[in-house]
Each structure stands twice: as C-alpha cells, then as structure tokens.
Amino acid sequence: MEFNYARYGVESIARFGEYVSLIYEEENLVEKLTNVQIQRQSNSLANGLKQLGVKRGDVVAVILPNGSAVPVAFTAIFKMGAVFLPIIFALTAYEIRYILEDSQACTIITDGNLYPKVAEASKDLKSVKSIIVKTEGPLPSPTHSFGEMVTKYSAEFEIAPVFPDDLAVLMYTSGTTGSPKGVMLSHQNISSNVEAGIPAWPTGPEDTMLIPLPLNHIFGLLMVNECNLTGARIVLHKWFEPRLVLQSIMRHRVTQFVGVPTMYIRLMETYDPTGHNIQSIRRLVCAAAPLSTETIHLVESRWGKPLFQGYGLTETSPTVARQREGRPRKPGSVGPAIYGVEIKIFDDFDGALPAGEVGEICVRGPNVMRGYLHKEAETQASLRNGWLHTGDMGYLDNDGELFITDRKKDLIIRGGENISPGALEDILYKHPAVLEAAVVGIPDPIYGEEVKAFVVLKPGTKVSEQEIIDHCLKFTSRFRVPKIIAFLNELPKNSVGKILKRALREMEKV
C-alpha cells in the first residue's frame, strides 16, 4: 500500500472521517457518494475483477462518460495493482480498437449506450477476455453487470503492494500533433505529482471543487486525487454546460472551479450578474491549453476572482508549473516549477539557454513518464540526456517563472522568419468580435509556409476578412499578419477543449 496510488482514497477516511466526497450532477439528477461508499464499492469491484482473472499488471480499459462509476473503477484497478487505461468515450470504434490492440487490454468497463461501439471495436481481439457493462436495461450477452459487481462481491479488499516504478496508468495522447501514443505513468509518477502540486493551490475540507473535466484525461484524474488528499468535495459534471456550471456554483457553494480556456470563454458569454451569484468562488484554475491575456482580463474583471494558471502534459503526470497563491501573478506566466520538478530551456542542440531566451521547454523530475508503450524510438527522442523534451516553446524569467510561447511543431517559418501562432492568437482575441481563434502554418510555394487564422465570431457579430487583417496590422508587422482568415462556427477540439491544430491543417488538404 505504501506506493499504491489508491492509498489516497483510503487515507482520506482515516484523516477526515466519512463525508460526502463526490456529488455527481446532471440537469435533473444529483447523486452523492461518501468516501466510505466509494472505497467499499471499489473493493467489491476489485474482488469481481479478480474473479474474472484480472491480475497485477493487467491492463483494464475504462470507456465511460463522467459519473460516479469512473472513480470507483479506477480506484479498484489501482487497488489490484492492475493498470488503468482510460479511453475517451467519444472516439470512433476504429480509434478505440487501435488503443485496445496496442495496449493489449484484457478487460473493458463501459456502459449500455457505448456497448455497441465497444463491441465493434473489440470484436475478435484475443486479448480482451471480458466486458463489464453499467446499464439499467437488459445486459448484453456475453457481458458482466457493473451494478452486480459493486454489490455482489465482498466489500473488503487488501490493497496490493506495488513498487514505485510499477505501471499505474496507460494514457493515450490526444493526437493533437500525430497518432496517439500510450504514455506509461508509474505509481511514483502520479503520486509525486499529486503531492507536489497542492502547496501551490492550498485546499482543505472547507472547499468544494467543481470539475466539468473528463476523468479520462490526466488533468481530471489529478484533481480527483488532490481532493482525496485534502478532504475537499468534488462536484462532477458529465460534460461542460455553462448554465449548469453557474447553477452548481450557487447550489453547492463552490469555492474552486477548474477548467480550460474554452470553458471560461463560454462562461463569460452565459454569466448574468443579476441572476448568477458566484461569491462563494475564491479561486479559478486553468490549464491544459494556452490561455490568452485577453481572456484572463475578461474573467478577472467580470468576476473579481483570481485566475491561476498551470502548465503540464500527459507525459509529466501532468503538472510541471503552477502560479502560486500569495505570489504576484505575472501576465503570460504559468508560474514556477512545482516542488521536485526542474525546468530548463534548451536550444536546437540541447544546450541550456539563459533567462529570457526562447527555446524548447524540457523537464526533469519524479513525475516524468517511463516512456511510450511499444515506441522505443519515440521514447528515446523525447527522453534525451535525462530530460523530457516537451515540444513546447517558452522561456524562464529571472525568477524562474515559465512563459509558454508555442508548440515547437506549431511554430510557423515563413521565408526563414519564425512566427509565433500564440502571439498572433493573442492579437486576434483583442478584437471585440472574436470569440475564439487559432493560427496555423499552411504550405506556400514561395515562402515555404504562410499564415492562416481560423476565427469564431461572437454571436450576433459580423466582421470581414479584411477587417480582421487590418486589426492585426495595428499590433504586428505585415509579414506576420495572417494572409487568410477562415470563419468557422466552431473550432475542432479534443475532450478537454484543446484546439486540434492538426485538424485545422487537414482542412487545407480537402
């Protein structure tokens, strides 16, 4: 139990007693579970999985939307010493099959609505021995009932001892820059990260944290166990719906909201100061995608609450840096490295750069992944000389605070000149009609790459392509200004709201 990630849930009972630790909420549904109930259900499920032949080190896939079943499932998997494989339920059967086959998952936990897709994805896969289905309707044959497994089997289970480097989570990258890769995270990776991040954003039993993030993403998984460690309550939503978020803040006296930039933009659209009371909020948290300075200013000026940024990636379990409570928040900074983690900025030859110079953000620490499953070449390329090369570009200031400029692969090189998409997106957000923006490089026969911007306008506004270009010219040189402005109804995003620039580039090929 000493290193098993499941220990945080068990220890919460000893530290805080029994309390309502999870409130799952939909439009017309509120379900509450105490920390004791979650532990007992996870013990029963662990015993049921053992009966199905699941052993320590086996991979168990969980394909579920947010709900109380998700923390019960991953807690049971950790307790057994098995490996938790969260799969985004919105993926196609083809995409799910790739992950199941690559991971050699032996068991799948899903629900009745998703079962037809899961059955198609797992058809004739020899590695998949059993499928567990959570459903109120008839149980598909041949599957096992999730409901029976969390009630039928003994609610006593001894947590399996594990070594720090034993695999705990196998999480596939979202594919924002290429095909998904299985990121291998150990019990030490995720345990060290959950403990190191808490001092930056102190939380306690008096707090209620609203999480509309998918728990099949590393950010959502992290926040659940931060609550286990601190005694805070979690309000969990199936997915992000701004009106329900604002209602929940009032109904449950939420003190902390955790979201991604897109969520904050949508919340500001929906928020009505005459009908929405958000005074219980004391801290707003944003990570998982770049946040423009315009959005920060909008949120803080309208709500009067501090918005703290963090930076991380799946490969770092996930947190690398966080802005600190009690320390001035610098515009554009994501804060210094969390405890135990080192950040350096390297040039193209892996030479360390001084403060203020832009290069690749590289990370070292106990949170850094073991590697990519079955991808030795990619692992060696990323983990060079003891440092994880993130593929993100940025710089450190003299205080050790990190500023992110772009993804290395997103950097646009036009006629030999480096152009930052992030800087241009900040400019686009300054336009009063722009709701969302993304900038990419597209092939050009003369300059190698040309700049293209994709823009979503605020409802009820109308702006021409030339007006957007003229706006950009007020803030930057002509050679950096997007040559093409494409207007979309929405930008393609992954499950946590990160804009899929690869999908935007693919639009050029159609």
C-alpha positions as CSV (number, residue, x, y, z in Angstrom):
1,M,0.0,0.0,0.0
2,E,2.9,2.3,0.6
3,F,3.3,3.3,-3.0
4,N,-0.1,2.3,-4.5
5,Y,-1.9,5.4,-5.8
6,A,-5.2,4.0,-4.3
7,R,-3.9,4.8,-0.9
8,Y,-5.1,8.4,-1.0
9,G,-8.7,7.4,-1.0
10,V,-8.2,5.0,1.9
11,E,-6.2,7.6,3.9
12,S,-8.9,10.2,3.4
13,I,-11.2,8.1,5.7
14,A,-8.6,8.0,8.4
15,R,-7.8,11.7,8.1
16,F,-11.3,13.2,7.6
17,G,-13.8,10.5,8.6
18,E,-16.8,9.8,6.4
19,Y,-18.0,12.7,4.4
20,V,-19.8,13.3,1.0
21,S,-16.7,13.4,-1.2
22,L,-18.4,13.2,-4.6
23,I,-21.5,15.0,-5.9
24,Y,-22.3,13.9,-9.5
25,E,-24.8,16.2,-11.2
26,E,-26.7,16.4,-14.4
27,E,-29.6,18.7,-15.4
28,N,-32.2,16.7,-13.4
29,L,-30.0,14.4,-11.4
30,V,-27.9,14.7,-8.2
31,E,-26.1,11.7,-6.9
32,K,-24.0,11.8,-3.7
33,L,-21.4,9.3,-2.6
34,T,-19.3,9.4,0.6
35,N,-15.6,8.5,0.6
36,V,-16.5,5.3,2.5
37,Q,-19.1,4.3,-0.1
38,I,-16.6,4.8,-2.9
39,Q,-14.0,2.7,-1.1
40,R,-16.5,-0.1,-0.4
41,Q,-17.7,-0.2,-4.0
42,S,-14.2,-0.2,-5.3
43,N,-13.3,-3.1,-3.0
44,S,-16.3,-5.1,-4.4
45,L,-15.3,-4.3,-8.0
46,A,-11.7,-5.3,-7.3
47,N,-12.9,-8.6,-6.0
48,G,-15.1,-9.0,-9.0
49,L,-12.3,-8.2,-11.4
50,K,-10.1,-10.8,-9.6
51,Q,-12.8,-13.4,-10.1
52,L,-12.7,-12.6,-13.9
53,G,-9.0,-13.4,-13.9
54,V,-7.6,-9.9,-13.8
55,K,-4.1,-9.9,-12.3
56,R,-1.5,-7.4,-11.2
57,G,0.0,-5.7,-14.2
58,D,-3.0,-6.4,-16.5
59,V,-4.5,-3.5,-18.4
60,V,-8.1,-2.7,-17.8
61,A,-9.8,-0.2,-20.2
62,V,-12.4,2.2,-18.9
63,I,-14.7,3.7,-21.6
64,L,-17.2,5.7,-19.7
65,P,-18.6,9.2,-19.6
66,N,-18.1,11.1,-16.3
67,G,-20.1,9.7,-13.5
68,S,-19.7,8.0,-10.1
69,A,-18.7,4.8,-11.8
70,V,-15.4,6.3,-13.0
71,P,-13.7,6.9,-9.7
72,V,-15.0,3.6,-8.4
73,A,-13.5,1.8,-11.4
74,F,-10.0,3.4,-11.4
75,T,-9.7,3.0,-7.6
76,A,-10.5,-0.7,-7.9
77,I,-8.0,-1.1,-10.7
78,F,-5.2,0.7,-8.7
79,K,-6.0,-1.4,-5.6
80,M,-5.4,-4.6,-7.6
81,G,-2.0,-3.4,-8.9
82,A,-3.6,-3.5,-12.4
83,V,-3.2,-0.7,-15.0
84,F,-5.9,1.9,-15.6
85,L,-6.4,2.6,-19.3
86,P,-8.9,5.5,-19.7
87,I,-10.2,5.8,-23.2
88,I,-12.2,8.8,-24.5
89,F,-15.7,7.6,-25.0
90,A,-16.3,9.9,-28.0
91,L,-13.7,8.1,-30.1
92,T,-14.8,6.0,-33.0
93,A,-14.8,2.2,-32.9
94,Y,-11.8,2.3,-35.2
95,E,-9.8,4.6,-32.9
96,I,-10.8,2.6,-29.8
97,R,-9.7,-0.6,-31.5
98,Y,-6.3,0.8,-32.1
99,I,-5.8,1.6,-28.4
100,L,-7.2,-1.8,-27.2
101,E,-5.0,-3.7,-29.6
102,D,-1.9,-1.6,-28.9
103,S,-2.4,-1.8,-25.1
104,Q,-3.4,-5.5,-25.0
105,A,-6.2,-4.6,-22.6
106,C,-7.7,-7.8,-21.0
107,T,-10.9,-6.2,-19.6
108,I,-13.2,-3.3,-20.6
109,I,-15.6,-1.4,-18.4
110,T,-18.2,0.6,-20.3
111,D,-22.0,1.4,-20.2
112,G,-25.0,0.3,-22.1
113,N,-25.1,3.2,-24.5
114,L,-21.5,2.8,-25.5
115,Y,-21.6,-1.0,-25.6
116,P,-22.4,-1.4,-29.4
117,K,-19.4,0.7,-30.3
118,V,-17.2,-1.1,-27.8
119,A,-18.3,-4.5,-29.1
120,E,-17.4,-3.4,-32.6
121,A,-14.1,-2.1,-31.5
122,S,-13.2,-5.3,-29.6
123,K,-14.5,-7.9,-32.0
124,D,-12.1,-10.8,-32.4
125,L,-9.4,-9.2,-30.2
126,K,-7.9,-12.1,-28.5
127,S,-6.5,-10.0,-25.6
128,V,-10.0,-8.9,-24.5
129,K,-11.3,-11.6,-22.2
130,S,-14.3,-9.8,-20.6
131,I,-16.5,-6.7,-20.8
132,I,-18.3,-5.2,-17.9
133,V,-21.4,-3.0,-18.6
134,K,-23.1,-0.4,-16.4
135,T,-26.7,-0.4,-17.5
136,E,-30.2,-0.1,-16.2
137,G,-31.6,-2.1,-19.2
138,P,-31.0,-5.6,-20.4
139,L,-27.5,-6.8,-20.0
140,P,-25.9,-7.6,-23.4
141,S,-24.6,-11.1,-23.8
142,P,-21.9,-12.2,-23.0
143,T,-21.0,-9.4,-20.6
144,H,-20.9,-8.8,-16.8
145,S,-23.0,-6.4,-14.8
146,F,-21.2,-3.5,-13.2
147,G,-24.1,-3.0,-10.8
148,E,-23.8,-6.5,-9.6
149,M,-20.0,-6.4,-9.3
150,V,-20.1,-3.4,-7.0
151,T,-22.7,-5.1,-4.7
152,K,-22.3,-8.8,-5.1
153,Y,-18.7,-9.2,-4.0
154,S,-17.0,-8.6,-0.7
155,A,-16.5,-5.0,0.3
156,E,-13.2,-5.9,1.9
157,F,-10.0,-5.9,-0.2
158,E,-6.4,-5.6,0.7
159,I,-4.6,-3.1,-1.4
160,A,-1.8,-4.8,-3.5
161,P,1.7,-3.7,-2.7
162,V,3.5,-2.2,-5.7
163,F,6.9,-0.9,-6.5
164,P,7.3,2.9,-7.2
165,D,8.1,2.2,-10.8
166,D,5.2,-0.2,-11.4
167,L,2.9,0.9,-14.2
168,A,-0.3,2.5,-12.9
169,V,-1.8,4.5,-15.8
170,L,-1.6,3.9,-19.5
171,M,-3.0,7.1,-21.1
172,Y,-3.0,7.7,-24.8
173,T,-2.1,11.1,-26.1
174,S,-5.0,13.1,-27.6
175,G,-3.4,13.1,-31.1
176,T,-3.1,16.9,-31.4
177,T,0.1,16.5,-33.3
178,G,0.1,12.9,-34.5
179,S,-1.1,9.4,-33.9
180,P,-2.0,8.5,-30.3
181,K,0.9,7.1,-28.2
182,G,0.5,5.2,-25.0
183,V,2.1,7.2,-22.2
184,M,3.3,4.9,-19.3
185,L,2.9,6.5,-15.9
186,S,4.0,4.8,-12.7
187,H,2.6,4.9,-9.2
188,Q,5.5,7.1,-8.3
189,N,4.9,9.4,-11.2
190,I,1.3,10.2,-10.4
191,S,1.8,10.1,-6.6
192,S,4.7,12.5,-6.6
193,N,2.7,14.9,-8.8
194,V,-0.5,15.0,-6.8
195,E,1.5,15.8,-3.6
196,A,3.8,18.4,-5.1
197,G,1.1,20.4,-6.7
198,I,-1.1,21.0,-3.7
199,P,1.1,23.6,-1.9
200,A,0.7,26.0,-4.9
201,W,-3.1,26.0,-4.6
202,P,-3.9,25.2,-0.9
203,T,-7.1,23.3,-0.5
204,G,-8.9,21.9,2.6
205,P,-12.1,20.2,3.9
206,E,-13.9,23.5,3.7
207,D,-13.5,23.6,-0.1
208,T,-15.9,22.3,-2.8
209,M,-14.3,21.9,-6.3
210,L,-16.3,21.9,-9.5
211,I,-14.8,19.7,-12.2
212,P,-16.5,19.6,-15.5
213,L,-13.4,17.9,-17.0
214,P,-13.4,14.3,-18.3
215,L,-11.9,11.9,-15.9
216,N,-10.4,10.0,-18.9
217,H,-8.0,13.0,-19.1
218,I,-4.9,13.3,-16.8
219,F,-6.0,16.7,-15.6
220,G,-9.4,15.5,-14.3
221,L,-7.8,12.4,-12.7
222,L,-5.2,14.6,-10.9
223,M,-7.9,16.9,-9.4
224,V,-9.9,14.0,-8.0
225,N,-7.0,12.7,-6.0
226,E,-6.0,16.2,-4.9
227,C,-9.4,16.3,-3.3
228,N,-8.8,12.9,-1.7
229,L,-5.6,14.2,-0.2
230,T,-7.1,17.5,1.1
231,G,-10.6,16.4,2.1
232,A,-12.3,18.7,-0.4
233,R,-15.5,17.8,-2.0
234,I,-15.9,17.3,-5.8
235,V,-18.8,18.3,-7.9
236,L,-18.5,16.3,-11.1
237,H,-20.5,17.0,-14.3
238,K,-20.9,14.7,-17.3
239,W,-19.6,17.4,-19.6
240,F,-19.3,21.1,-19.6
241,E,-22.5,23.0,-19.8
242,P,-22.1,26.7,-18.8
243,R,-25.6,27.2,-17.5
244,L,-25.4,24.1,-15.3
245,V,-21.9,25.2,-14.0
246,L,-23.3,28.6,-12.9
247,Q,-26.2,26.9,-11.2
248,S,-23.9,24.4,-9.4
249,I,-21.7,27.2,-8.2
250,M,-24.7,28.7,-6.4
251,R,-26.3,25.4,-5.3
252,H,-23.2,23.8,-3.8
253,R,-21.3,27.0,-2.7
254,V,-18.4,26.0,-4.9
255,T,-15.1,27.5,-3.9
256,Q,-12.9,26.4,-6.7
257,F,-13.6,26.0,-10.4
258,V,-11.3,24.0,-12.6
259,G,-11.5,24.5,-16.3
260,V,-9.8,25.0,-19.7
261,P,-9.7,28.3,-21.7
262,T,-12.7,27.4,-23.9
263,M,-14.8,26.9,-20.7
264,Y,-14.0,30.3,-19.4
265,I,-14.9,31.9,-22.7
266,R,-18.3,30.2,-22.7
267,L,-18.9,31.0,-19.1
268,M,-18.4,34.7,-19.7
269,E,-20.9,34.5,-22.5
270,T,-23.5,32.9,-20.2
271,Y,-22.9,34.8,-17.0
272,D,-25.5,37.2,-15.9
273,P,-24.6,39.3,-12.8
274,T,-28.2,39.9,-12.0
275,G,-29.0,36.2,-11.8
276,H,-25.8,34.4,-11.0
277,N,-24.1,34.7,-7.6
278,I,-20.5,33.5,-7.8
279,Q,-19.3,35.0,-4.5
280,S,-18.5,31.6,-3.0
281,I,-15.7,31.2,-5.5
282,R,-12.3,32.0,-4.1
283,R,-10.0,30.6,-6.8
284,L,-10.3,29.9,-10.5
285,V,-7.9,27.4,-12.1
286,C,-7.0,27.0,-15.8
287,A,-4.7,24.6,-17.5
288,A,-4.5,22.0,-20.4
289,A,-4.4,24.6,-23.2
290,P,-3.0,28.1,-23.8
291,L,-4.9,31.0,-22.1
292,S,-4.9,34.4,-23.8
293,T,-4.2,37.5,-21.7
294,E,-7.5,38.9,-23.1
295,T,-9.4,36.0,-21.6
296,I,-7.6,36.4,-18.2
297,H,-8.5,40.1,-18.1
298,L,-12.1,39.4,-19.1
299,V,-12.7,36.7,-16.4
300,E,-11.0,38.6,-13.6
301,S,-12.6,41.9,-14.4
302,R,-16.1,40.4,-14.6
303,W,-15.9,38.0,-11.7
304,G,-13.4,39.8,-9.5
305,K,-11.7,36.4,-8.7
306,P,-8.1,35.4,-9.2
307,L,-7.4,33.1,-12.2
308,F,-4.4,30.8,-11.6
309,Q,-2.7,29.1,-14.5
310,G,-0.8,25.9,-14.6
311,Y,1.2,24.0,-17.2
312,G,1.6,20.3,-17.8
313,L,1.2,17.4,-20.2
314,T,0.3,13.8,-20.0
315,E,3.9,12.8,-20.1
316,T,4.5,14.7,-16.8
317,S,1.6,13.2,-14.8
318,P,0.6,16.1,-15.6
319,T,1.8,19.1,-13.7
320,V,5.1,20.9,-14.4
321,A,4.4,24.5,-13.2
322,R,1.8,26.5,-11.3
323,Q,1.2,30.1,-10.4
324,R,1.4,30.4,-6.6
325,E,-1.2,31.7,-4.3
326,G,0.2,34.6,-2.3
327,R,2.7,35.4,-5.0
328,P,2.1,38.1,-7.7
329,R,0.7,36.5,-10.9
330,K,2.7,37.8,-13.9
331,P,0.7,38.2,-17.2
332,G,1.5,35.4,-19.5
333,S,3.3,33.3,-16.9
334,V,2.2,29.8,-15.8
335,G,4.3,30.1,-12.7
336,P,7.5,28.3,-11.5
337,A,8.1,24.6,-11.4
338,I,6.2,22.7,-8.7
339,Y,8.3,21.1,-5.9
340,G,10.7,18.4,-7.0
341,V,10.4,19.3,-10.7
342,E,13.1,21.1,-12.8
343,I,12.6,23.1,-15.9
344,K,15.3,24.1,-18.4
345,I,15.1,25.8,-21.8
346,F,17.2,24.1,-24.5
347,D,18.2,25.3,-27.9
348,D,18.1,23.0,-31.0
349,F,21.4,21.4,-30.0
350,D,20.2,20.6,-26.4
351,G,22.2,23.5,-25.0
352,A,20.8,25.3,-22.0
353,L,19.6,28.8,-22.7
354,P,19.8,31.8,-20.2
355,A,16.8,33.5,-18.7
356,G,14.7,35.4,-21.2
357,E,15.7,33.4,-24.3
358,V,13.0,31.2,-26.1
359,G,13.7,27.6,-26.6
360,E,12.2,24.1,-26.0
361,I,10.8,23.5,-22.6
362,C,12.5,20.5,-21.0
363,V,11.5,18.8,-17.7
364,R,13.2,16.5,-15.2
365,G,11.7,15.0,-12.1
366,P,9.8,12.1,-10.5
367,N,6.7,13.0,-12.5
368,V,8.2,12.3,-15.9
369,M,6.8,9.2,-17.7
370,R,8.5,5.9,-18.1
371,G,8.1,6.2,-21.8
372,Y,5.8,5.4,-24.7
373,L,4.4,1.9,-25.0
374,H,5.9,-0.1,-27.8
375,K,7.6,3.0,-29.2
376,E,11.3,2.9,-28.3
377,A,12.4,5.4,-30.9
378,E,9.8,8.0,-29.9
379,T,10.7,7.4,-26.2
380,Q,14.4,7.9,-26.8
381,A,13.7,11.0,-28.9
382,S,11.6,12.5,-26.1
383,L,13.7,11.4,-23.1
384,R,17.2,12.6,-24.2
385,N,20.0,13.1,-21.7
386,G,17.7,12.6,-18.7
387,W,15.3,15.4,-19.8
388,L,11.8,15.2,-21.2
389,H,11.7,17.3,-24.4
390,T,8.1,18.6,-24.3
391,G,7.9,20.0,-27.9
392,D,6.6,23.3,-26.3
393,M,8.5,26.5,-26.7
394,G,8.9,29.1,-24.0
395,Y,11.3,30.9,-21.7
396,L,12.1,31.3,-18.0
397,D,12.4,34.7,-16.4
398,N,14.9,35.7,-13.7
399,D,12.5,34.5,-11.0
400,G,12.2,31.0,-12.6
401,E,8.7,31.6,-13.9
402,L,7.8,29.9,-17.1
403,F,6.3,31.6,-20.1
404,I,4.9,29.5,-23.0
405,T,5.1,30.8,-26.5
406,D,4.1,27.9,-28.8
407,R,4.4,24.2,-29.5
408,K,7.6,23.6,-31.4
409,K,5.7,21.8,-34.1
410,D,3.2,24.7,-34.4
411,L,5.9,27.3,-35.0
412,I,5.5,28.9,-38.4
413,I,8.6,29.5,-40.5
414,R,7.7,32.0,-43.3
415,G,10.6,32.8,-45.6
416,G,13.1,31.9,-42.9
417,E,11.3,34.1,-40.3
418,N,9.9,32.4,-37.2
419,I,6.3,33.4,-36.5
420,S,4.6,32.6,-33.2
421,P,1.0,31.4,-33.6
422,G,0.3,32.1,-29.9
423,A,1.3,35.8,-30.2
424,L,-1.0,36.2,-33.2
425,E,-3.8,34.5,-31.4
426,D,-3.4,37.0,-28.5
427,I,-3.8,39.8,-31.1
428,L,-6.9,38.2,-32.6
429,Y,-8.5,37.9,-29.2
430,K,-8.1,41.7,-28.8
431,H,-10.8,42.2,-31.5
432,P,-14.1,42.7,-29.8
433,A,-16.0,40.4,-32.2
434,V,-13.6,37.4,-31.9
435,L,-14.8,34.6,-29.6
436,E,-12.1,32.0,-30.4
437,A,-9.1,31.9,-32.7
438,A,-6.4,29.5,-33.9
439,V,-3.4,30.2,-36.1
440,V,-1.5,27.6,-38.2
441,G,1.0,27.5,-41.0
442,I,0.0,26.2,-44.4
443,P,2.2,25.2,-47.3
444,D,3.3,28.0,-49.6
445,P,5.3,27.6,-52.9
446,I,7.2,30.9,-52.3
447,Y,7.7,31.3,-48.6
448,G,7.6,27.6,-47.5
449,E,4.8,28.4,-45.1
450,E,2.1,31.1,-45.0
451,V,0.0,32.2,-42.0
452,K,-3.7,31.3,-41.8
453,A,-6.1,32.2,-39.0
454,F,-9.3,30.3,-38.1
455,V,-11.8,32.6,-36.3
456,V,-15.1,32.0,-34.5
457,L,-17.1,35.2,-34.1
458,K,-19.2,36.1,-31.1
459,P,-23.0,35.6,-31.6
460,G,-24.6,38.5,-33.4
461,T,-21.4,40.0,-34.8
462,K,-20.2,40.3,-38.4
463,V,-16.7,41.1,-39.5
464,S,-15.0,40.8,-42.8
465,E,-11.7,39.1,-43.5
466,Q,-10.0,42.4,-44.3
467,E,-11.2,44.0,-41.1
468,I,-9.5,41.2,-39.1
469,I,-6.3,41.7,-41.2
470,D,-6.4,45.4,-40.6
471,H,-6.9,44.8,-36.9
472,C,-3.8,42.6,-36.8
473,L,-1.7,45.2,-38.6
474,K,-2.3,47.6,-35.6
475,F,-0.2,45.2,-33.4
476,T,2.4,43.4,-35.6
477,S,4.4,43.6,-38.7
478,R,2.8,42.8,-42.1
479,F,4.9,39.7,-42.7
480,R,3.5,38.1,-39.5
481,V,-0.2,39.0,-40.2
482,P,-2.4,36.1,-41.4
483,K,-2.7,36.0,-45.2
484,I,-6.0,34.1,-44.9
485,I,-8.8,34.4,-42.4
486,A,-11.3,31.5,-42.3
487,F,-14.5,31.9,-40.3
488,L,-15.9,28.8,-38.6
489,N,-18.9,28.1,-36.4
490,E,-16.6,26.3,-34.0
491,L,-13.0,25.1,-33.8
492,P,-12.2,21.4,-33.6
493,K,-11.3,20.4,-30.1
494,N,-10.4,17.3,-28.1
495,S,-12.3,16.2,-25.0
496,V,-10.8,18.8,-22.7
497,G,-11.2,21.8,-25.1
498,K,-7.7,21.8,-26.5
499,I,-7.9,23.1,-30.1
500,L,-6.8,20.4,-32.6
501,K,-4.5,22.3,-34.9
502,R,-3.7,19.1,-36.8
503,A,-7.4,19.0,-37.8
504,L,-7.2,22.6,-39.0
505,R,-4.2,21.8,-41.2
506,E,-6.0,18.9,-42.6
507,M,-8.7,21.2,-43.8
508,E,-6.2,22.5,-46.3
509,K,-5.9,19.1,-47.9
510,V,-9.6,18.6,-48.6
